[in-house]
Amino acid sequence: MSINAIFDVAGSAMSAQSIRLNTVASNLANAQTASSSTGQTYRARHPVFAPLYRELTGGLADEAQAGVQVLGIVESDAPLQPRYEPHHPLADQQGYVYYPNVNVVEEMADMISASRSFQINVQLVDAAKTLAQRVLALGQ
């Protein structure tokens, strides 16, 4: 694997973790939004990742392209949280207000995990850059 491939893998992983952090931030920002119906209530969103690995042939050597790709962002199918609050301005005829299916504790753990994964990939890029600089210094 070439050093450029290491940068590609780490770059795709950092991009994926950035999307993960953005969805966590969106979920946390909407965790306490109320709605009068289940159709209008915010639902937690989560990115779907997949490995990217393709064999490329050409030239004298076989190169491989690897990394992480984001297939999309899906909404959680966990049940919403109906709360009986008859005096709330958004209460329906039965007195229920609907809140998102966002679990704040899980989202915080997911945020910490995404942040650490991003940091590890930054360290990987930094180590590969240092290695490339030392290889170039050998030729001097």
VEXKOLKOL-592545 format. One line per field, with one value per residue: residue number from 0; residue in three letters; x, y, z of N, C-alpha, C in turn. Coordinates in steps of 0.05 Angstrom, whole numbers. Example, Ala and Ser with C-alpha at 12.3 -4.5 7.8 and 13.67 -1.06 7.14 Angstrom:
2
num <- [0_1] $
residuo <- [ALA_SER] $
nc1 <- [264_257] $
nc2 <- [-114_-45] $
nc3 <- [156_142] $
cac1 <- [246_273] $
cac2 <- [-90_-21] $
cac3 <- [156_143] $
cc1 <- [264_258] $
cc2 <- [-66_1] $
cc3 <- [156_157] $
***
This chain:
140
num <- [0_1_2_3_4_5_6_7_8_9_10_11_12_13_14_15_16_17_18_19_20_21_22_23_24_25_26_27_28_29_30_31_32_33_34_35_36_37_38_39_40_41_42_43_44_45_46_47_48_49_50_51_52_53_54_55_56_57_58_59_60_61_62_63_64_65_66_67_68_69_70_71_72_73_74_75_76_77_78_79_80_81_82_83_84_85_86_87_88_89_90_91_92_93_94_95_96_97_98_99_100_101_102_103_104_105_106_107_108_109_110_111_112_113_114_115_116_117_118_119_120_121_122_123_124_125_126_127_128_129_130_131_132_133_134_135_136_137_138_139] $
residuo <- [MET_SER_ILE_ASN_ALA_ILE_PHE_ASP_VAL_ALA_GLY_SER_ALA_MET_SER_ALA_GLN_SER_ILE_ARG_LEU_ASN_THR_VAL_ALA_SER_ASN_LEU_ALA_ASN_ALA_GLN_THR_ALA_SER_SER_SER_THR_GLY_GLN_THR_TYR_ARG_ALA_ARG_HIS_PRO_VAL_PHE_ALA_PRO_LEU_TYR_ARG_GLU_LEU_THR_GLY_GLY_LEU_ALA_ASP_GLU_ALA_GLN_ALA_GLY_VAL_GLN_VAL_LEU_GLY_ILE_VAL_GLU_SER_ASP_ALA_PRO_LEU_GLN_PRO_ARG_TYR_GLU_PRO_HIS_HIS_PRO_LEU_ALA_ASP_GLN_GLN_GLY_TYR_VAL_TYR_TYR_PRO_ASN_VAL_ASN_VAL_VAL_GLU_GLU_MET_ALA_ASP_MET_ILE_SER_ALA_SER_ARG_SER_PHE_GLN_ILE_ASN_VAL_GLN_LEU_VAL_ASP_ALA_ALA_LYS_THR_LEU_ALA_GLN_ARG_VAL_LEU_ALA_LEU_GLY_GLN] $
nc1 <- [17_12_37_3_-45_-55_-66_-113_-148_-149_-169_-220_-243_-242_-277_-324_-331_-339_-389_-418_-412_-440_-492_-502_-500_-545_-585_-580_-593_-646_-670_-708_-752_-819_-881_-946_-965_-950_-929_-903_-862_-794_-746_-694_-631_-584_-520_-502_-449_-401_-350_-301_-272_-234_-205_-157_-131_-75_-21_45_40_-8_-57_-96_-158_-182_-223_-273_-342_-401_-463_-513_-562_-603_-668_-684_-722_-742_-792_-831_-835_-889_-920_-962_-989_-1033_-1040_-1003_-987_-982_-1010_-1048_-1117_-1125_-1091_-1037_-968_-917_-851_-784_-749_-698_-642_-607_-562_-541_-529_-490_-449_-440_-421_-373_-345_-343_-313_-264_-249_-241_-198_-159_-151_-130_-81_-59_-53_-16_27_39_54_100_132_137_166_213_232_241_282_324_345_376] $
nc2 <- [-24_43_107_147_120_110_161_169_130_146_198_188_162_203_239_209_204_257_266_233_259_306_286_268_316_341_307_314_368_369_338_351_372_386_358_356_312_245_242_290_292_296_248_206_206_167_153_107_65_36_-10_8_-21_-34_-68_-44_-48_-39_-12_-26_-45_-71_-33_-17_9_35_47_85_90_129_105_127_164_143_141_129_74_68_73_133_183_190_238_253_313_354_410_432_473_446_398_341_319_281_298_288_299_293_269_266_205_204_184_213_198_155_183_219_183_163_209_218_172_180_227_210_172_204_235_195_182_230_229_185_205_245_214_185_227_245_200_200_247_234_193_222_254_218_215_260] $
nc3 <- [0_-18_6_-10_-14_40_58_29_51_105_98_76_119_158_134_136_191_203_180_212_262_250_244_295_323_300_319_374_378_365_404_444_418_409_384_353_328_305_254_245_280_298_280_302_268_232_204_151_142_98_78_30_-22_-76_-129_-172_-235_-276_-313_-286_-235_-189_-161_-103_-83_-24_33_68_57_56_56_63_101_151_182_250_272_322_374_382_434_468_510_564_567_577_579_546_490_441_447_428_413_453_492_488_475_427_428_402_384_406_441_489_518_489_442_460_473_422_398_425_409_353_351_374_336_292_311_315_262_243_271_245_192_203_221_174_141_167_161_105_99_124_91_45_64_68_18_13] $
cac1 <- [0_28_30_-21_-68_-59_-79_-140_-163_-154_-186_-248_-252_-247_-302_-347_-335_-350_-418_-429_-413_-462_-519_-505_-507_-573_-602_-580_-606_-675_-678_-731_-772_-846_-899_-973_-972_-927_-919_-887_-842_-767_-737_-664_-618_-558_-507_-496_-423_-394_-322_-296_-248_-235_-179_-152_-109_-65_8_62_32_-36_-63_-122_-170_-195_-232_-300_-362_-426_-484_-536_-570_-629_-682_-688_-750_-750_-817_-830_-841_-913_-923_-988_-986_-1057_-1039_-983_-1000_-982_-1023_-1070_-1143_-1123_-1073_-1010_-948_-898_-823_-767_-738_-669_-632_-585_-539_-529_-518_-465_-429_-434_-406_-346_-333_-337_-291_-239_-242_-231_-171_-140_-144_-112_-55_-50_-43_8_49_46_68_127_146_144_187_239_241_253_307_344_357_392] $
cac2 <- [0_67_128_161_103_114_187_165_115_163_220_179_157_229_250_193_212_284_263_221_280_324_274_268_344_346_292_327_394_364_318_359_386_374_359_348_287_228_248_315_290_290_221_205_198_154_147_79_63_11_-9_12_-35_-41_-74_-30_-59_-21_-6_-47_-55_-71_-15_-21_33_26_69_83_106_133_97_144_170_131_149_108_64_66_87_160_186_206_246_265_341_366_439_440_484_427_373_332_318_263_310_278_313_273_278_249_180_209_177_232_183_141_203_229_162_162_233_213_152_193_246_195_160_226_241_173_184_253_219_168_222_258_194_179_251_245_178_209_268_220_179_242_263_198_220_284] $
cac3 <- [0_-20_25_-20_-7_68_59_19_71_129_90_74_147_171_122_146_219_203_175_237_282_242_250_324_330_293_337_401_376_363_424_460_402_413_361_360_314_301_228_245_301_289_285_303_243_235_178_146_131_85_69_2_-31_-105_-142_-196_-250_-296_-309_-278_-208_-182_-139_-91_-71_0_50_80_43_70_38_66_128_155_206_269_274_350_379_392_463_474_539_570_575_565_578_527_466_419_454_410_427_477_511_484_459_418_428_385_394_410_467_492_528_466_424_471_470_394_392_435_391_327_356_378_310_276_322_308_233_241_279_224_171_213_222_146_131_179_148_78_101_131_67_27_76_63_-8_13] $
cc1 <- [18_20_6_-46_-75_-74_-108_-158_-170_-172_-215_-260_-259_-273_-326_-352_-346_-380_-431_-432_-436_-489_-523_-513_-536_-592_-603_-595_-637_-686_-703_-752_-798_-862_-926_-981_-946_-914_-900_-864_-815_-760_-706_-654_-591_-546_-502_-469_-419_-364_-321_-270_-251_-207_-178_-128_-100_-35_23_53_2_-40_-91_-132_-186_-204_-260_-318_-387_-448_-509_-541_-598_-641_-686_-718_-758_-775_-813_-838_-866_-914_-950_-984_-1009_-1057_-1018_-997_-1000_-996_-1046_-1096_-1143_-1104_-1044_-993_-927_-870_-807_-757_-707_-662_-606_-560_-525_-516_-492_-442_-421_-416_-377_-331_-325_-313_-265_-230_-230_-202_-151_-132_-127_-84_-43_-39_-17_32_58_61_96_144_155_166_214_249_254_280_330_359_375_421] $
cc2 <- [25_87_144_146_107_141_185_151_133_187_212_173_183_242_235_201_240_283_252_242_300_312_273_296_350_331_305_354_391_345_326_375_371_377_349_322_271_233_271_313_283_262_221_195_186_148_117_79_36_13_-6_-2_-44_-47_-59_-42_-40_-16_-30_-60_-53_-52_-22_5_23_51_63_100_107_126_115_149_160_142_125_100_58_81_115_161_203_213_260_292_356_396_450_451_465_400_367_330_301_275_302_296_292_284_258_224_182_202_193_218_168_160_214_208_160_186_229_193_164_212_232_182_181_233_220_175_209_245_201_184_236_239_187_203_251_223_187_230_254_205_199_253_243_203_245_279] $
cc3 <- [0_1_16_-13_23_72_50_39_95_122_87_101_162_160_133_175_222_198_200_259_276_248_280_334_324_311_364_400_375_384_440_444_404_387_369_346_310_274_227_264_289_297_284_276_248_208_176_131_117_77_39_-5_-59_-114_-168_-210_-271_-291_-300_-251_-205_-158_-128_-80_-47_15_61_63_59_50_39_96_131_181_224_269_303_355_390_421_467_504_542_583_564_563_559_502_442_425_434_426_452_498_509_467_452_416_412_400_397_438_471_501_505_446_434_468_440_386_401_417_364_329_359_351_292_285_314_279_228_249_258_200_179_213_193_134_142_166_120_79_107_107_48_38_72_37_-8_20] $
***
